[in-house]
């Protein structure tokens, strides 16, 4: 299974915010959509950065409540790990675990086409394991 499988199931909708928006607007967007990260789209549909709940917590830890007035560009992660549609689920699970992040933008030909979360990856993997388990049960029943 690969990233394309996840995107086919969940769709390619990406919640984005402008880099000039303040952190309070980003928090509102995360809450409204019940998500853990938003993408900052750069010029030409390219990835400009990502803002996660962890980035927000770090900013509040450093600046206190005043962090909510900071622009997203000052808090976002700029060096973002990405994946492609053909990357395996196992490989992105490994990269997310090693990098200690939970969201990975999907890029094709330099353009942002989706976003996968660790929740999406785990859901897909659990589905695979359930299918394998059912196939094994069927095999045992017919043996």
Backbone torsions as a table, in degrees:
resi	resn	phi	psi	omega
1	UNK	NA	150.4	-178.1
2	UNK	-136.0	179.8	-177.5
3	UNK	-60.5	-35.0	178.6
4	UNK	-56.2	-37.4	178.4
5	UNK	-62.4	-43.3	179.1
6	UNK	-64.2	-47.2	-179.0
7	UNK	-63.3	-35.0	178.2
8	UNK	-63.8	-36.5	-178.9
9	UNK	-77.3	-40.1	-174.0
10	UNK	-100.3	-18.2	-177.0
11	UNK	92.5	169.1	-176.5
12	UNK	-103.6	16.1	179.7
13	UNK	-62.9	134.7	-179.4
14	UNK	-127.6	124.3	176.5
15	UNK	-84.9	122.2	-176.1
16	UNK	-121.1	160.7	174.4
17	UNK	-142.8	151.7	177.6
18	UNK	-74.5	146.1	-179.2
19	UNK	-66.2	-19.3	-179.5
20	UNK	-86.8	-11.7	179.0
21	UNK	-65.6	153.4	178.1
22	UNK	-85.6	165.5	-176.3
23	UNK	-62.6	-33.3	178.4
24	UNK	-60.1	-40.6	178.2
25	UNK	-65.6	-37.8	178.4
26	UNK	-65.3	-42.2	178.9
27	UNK	-61.5	-43.1	178.7
28	UNK	-61.3	-42.9	179.8
29	UNK	-63.3	-44.6	177.5
30	UNK	-60.3	-43.5	-178.9
31	UNK	-66.7	-46.0	-179.3
32	UNK	-58.9	-43.5	-176.8
33	UNK	-91.0	-5.3	-179.1
34	UNK	54.0	52.9	-179.2
35	UNK	-127.8	169.0	-176.2
36	UNK	-107.3	-3.5	-180.0
37	UNK	-159.5	151.3	173.1
38	UNK	-124.9	152.0	-178.9
39	UNK	-98.2	143.5	172.8
40	UNK	-104.4	113.6	-177.2
41	UNK	-86.9	127.0	178.8
42	UNK	-89.4	-168.1	-179.1
43	UNK	-61.6	141.6	175.4
44	UNK	65.1	27.3	179.2
45	UNK	76.9	7.5	179.9
46	UNK	-80.6	162.4	-179.5
47	UNK	-77.5	123.7	178.5
48	UNK	-97.3	-26.6	-179.1
49	UNK	165.9	-175.9	177.0
50	UNK	-142.4	144.3	178.4
51	UNK	-121.8	117.4	-178.4
52	UNK	-110.1	167.7	175.8
53	UNK	-57.1	-37.1	179.7
54	UNK	-63.3	-39.7	176.9
55	UNK	-61.5	-40.8	-178.8
56	UNK	-66.8	-44.8	179.0
57	UNK	-60.9	-41.7	178.4
58	UNK	-62.2	-41.5	179.8
59	UNK	-65.4	-41.2	179.0
60	UNK	-67.6	-37.5	177.4
61	UNK	-61.2	-39.4	-177.5
62	UNK	-81.5	-39.0	-171.8
63	UNK	-113.2	-4.4	-176.4
64	UNK	70.8	-158.5	-177.4
65	UNK	-60.9	-24.6	178.7
66	UNK	-61.8	-18.4	179.1
67	UNK	-58.8	-29.5	-177.7
68	UNK	-65.6	-15.1	177.8
69	UNK	-94.7	-7.0	-179.0
70	UNK	-71.1	148.5	174.3
71	UNK	-71.8	147.7	178.8
72	UNK	-52.5	-38.3	-177.7
73	UNK	-59.1	-25.5	-178.3
74	UNK	-82.9	-16.0	-173.5
75	UNK	-114.7	-26.7	-173.2
76	UNK	-63.2	160.0	172.9
77	UNK	-86.2	124.0	-178.0
78	UNK	-92.9	-35.9	-178.8
79	UNK	-90.4	86.3	-170.7
80	UNK	-99.0	129.3	173.5
81	UNK	-74.6	132.2	-179.8
82	UNK	-123.9	169.9	175.7
83	UNK	-138.3	170.6	176.4
84	UNK	-111.9	168.6	-178.9
85	UNK	-61.0	-30.1	-176.0
86	UNK	-90.2	-1.4	177.3
87	UNK	-66.2	141.6	-179.4
88	UNK	-75.3	154.3	177.2
89	UNK	-62.5	-39.4	179.0
90	UNK	-60.5	-41.2	-177.5
91	UNK	-68.6	-38.9	-179.8
92	UNK	-76.0	-29.9	173.2
93	UNK	-60.2	-44.5	-179.6
94	UNK	-64.0	-44.6	-179.6
95	UNK	-65.0	-40.2	178.4
96	UNK	-65.0	-42.3	-179.9
97	UNK	-65.5	-47.6	-179.8
98	UNK	-64.1	-40.6	-177.9
99	UNK	-83.9	-8.5	-179.2
100	UNK	56.9	47.1	173.5
101	UNK	-132.3	160.4	-171.5
102	UNK	-117.5	0.4	-178.7
103	UNK	-136.1	138.5	-178.5
104	UNK	-138.1	115.9	175.4
105	UNK	-66.4	145.7	178.0
106	UNK	-104.4	126.9	-175.3
107	UNK	-123.6	137.7	174.9
108	UNK	-134.0	126.0	-179.2
109	UNK	52.7	40.3	177.6
110	UNK	79.7	-4.3	-178.8
111	UNK	-106.6	142.4	177.7
112	UNK	-72.8	122.8	-177.8
113	UNK	-122.0	-7.2	-179.9
114	UNK	-179.8	178.1	178.7
115	UNK	-144.1	128.1	176.0
116	UNK	-114.1	143.6	178.1
117	UNK	-111.2	165.6	177.3
118	UNK	-61.4	-31.7	176.3
119	UNK	-62.9	-41.6	176.9
120	UNK	-61.9	-42.6	-177.8
121	UNK	-65.7	-46.1	-179.9
122	UNK	-64.0	-43.4	178.7
123	UNK	-57.9	-45.5	179.2
124	UNK	-63.4	-43.5	-178.3
125	UNK	-66.5	-41.1	177.4
126	UNK	-61.2	-41.6	176.9
127	UNK	-59.8	-42.7	178.2
128	UNK	-62.1	-44.4	-179.0
129	UNK	-64.5	-40.1	178.0
130	UNK	-63.5	-40.8	177.7
131	UNK	-63.9	-43.9	178.9
132	UNK	-62.6	-41.2	179.8
133	UNK	-64.2	-44.5	178.6
134	UNK	-64.1	-40.1	177.4
135	UNK	-62.8	-40.0	178.5
136	UNK	-65.8	-42.4	177.5
137	UNK	-60.4	-44.5	178.4
138	UNK	-60.6	-42.6	179.2
139	UNK	-61.0	-44.1	-178.9
140	UNK	-66.3	-41.2	179.8
141	UNK	-61.4	-36.0	-175.6
142	UNK	-91.1	-7.7	-178.2
143	UNK	-77.3	NA	NA
